[in-house]
Amino acid sequence: MTAAISFKGLSRHFGDVRAVDSVDLEIGAGEFFVLLGPSGSGKTTCLRLIAGFERPTAGRIWIFGEDATAAPPYRRPVNTVFQDYALFPHLNVRDNVAYGLMVRGDAKAARRKSADEALALVALDGFGDRKPSELSGGQRQRVALARALVMQPKVLLLDEPLGALDLKLREQMQGELKTLQRQLGIAFVFVTHDQGEALSMGDRVAVFDKGRIQQVGSPEDVYDRPETPFVADFVGASNVLSADMVHDLVGRNAPASLRPEAIRIGFGPLAGVVHARAFLGSATRIEVDCDGQKLKVLIPKGGEVPQMGDSVTLGWSEGALHIMDSANG
């Protein structure tokens, strides 16, 4: 099957800054694909390269098998939902949604029908005559989504579209976007710096750092089997054990990832002293100093929590310690 998006040796430099640095990537048709990374890691620049808002310094982009490297944005079968929604305040909701159709030259009756269908798709039936100022943040986000979908793109690009929403609404919209993507069956390319958002929504996740992809894989692969210390540390909370400690534990001279929830207190090969603790509601996180290597441990609510200064031993089940032989981060 032809990939929806393909990058080959893609780079975008701004002077001496390599915002995107020799990236190879394929995104499948019908895939919910997440670009994850901290600010300045290159994920948003990659999205803008797909959209045609940036031109690559080197490399090529294919969209459904056609070379789109030099194609202007309006020639690409993609549409973008921006973080700030970019709605026209003087237009009502229906006209905002239909704006692209108007620019394309569609007849007024056809524009109205298509806009109302797109609003229904995002659960905003009957909102067409309202102004953006009369809507909540979540409703404005849906209008921006409908405006992008009304153009019937083959790929939908989403640039941190949930960043302005409060936590409860953001979690609700995560589920709605995932459901909508499955319903439409088109590729969604979603940019975020939120690890939880990436893990809960993506079919696959590409983790970016300093313009390069550190790892691509399913959420489970990226979380449970990080390939570099950067991925282990950035995607969720993890303890990155030094190569020296790993050598002492299992005879391998490489760093390893050990998730806090995988550690058990009361048995095991490591001994240390509790020097920090924090109540998180559903769990308590403690930090144990093991001869200078500080390990975070997550204890579920109801479990026995040691006190500050207590001496403890730490262990974990087989397979919880993930050796990062290919570590380059």
DADADA-V948452 format. One record per run of one state. SS is the DSSP state (~ for helix, > for strand, _ for the rest). FROM is the first residue (numbers start at 1). TO is the last residue. If there is no record, write none. Layout:
ss = <SS/SS>
from = <FROM/FROM>
to = <TO/TO>
//
This chain:
ss = <_/>/_/>/_/>/_/~/_/>/_/>/_/~/_/>/_/>/~/_/~/_/~/_/>/~/_/~/_/>/_/~/_/>/_/~/_/>/_/>/_/~/_/~/_/>/_/~/_/>/~/>/_/>/_/>/_/>/_/>/_>
from = <1/5/15/17/28/32/38/43/52/58/64/66/68/73/76/78/82/92/93/98/99/105/108/122/131/132/135/137/150/155/160/167/185/187/193/195/202/204/210/212/218/219/225/229/235/238/242/243/251/256/260/263/280/283/291/293/301/311/317/322/324>
to = <4/14/16/27/31/37/42/51/57/63/65/67/72/75/77/81/91/92/97/98/104/107/121/130/131/134/136/149/154/159/166/184/186/192/194/201/203/209/211/217/218/224/228/234/237/241/242/250/255/259/262/279/282/290/292/300/310/316/321/323/329>
//
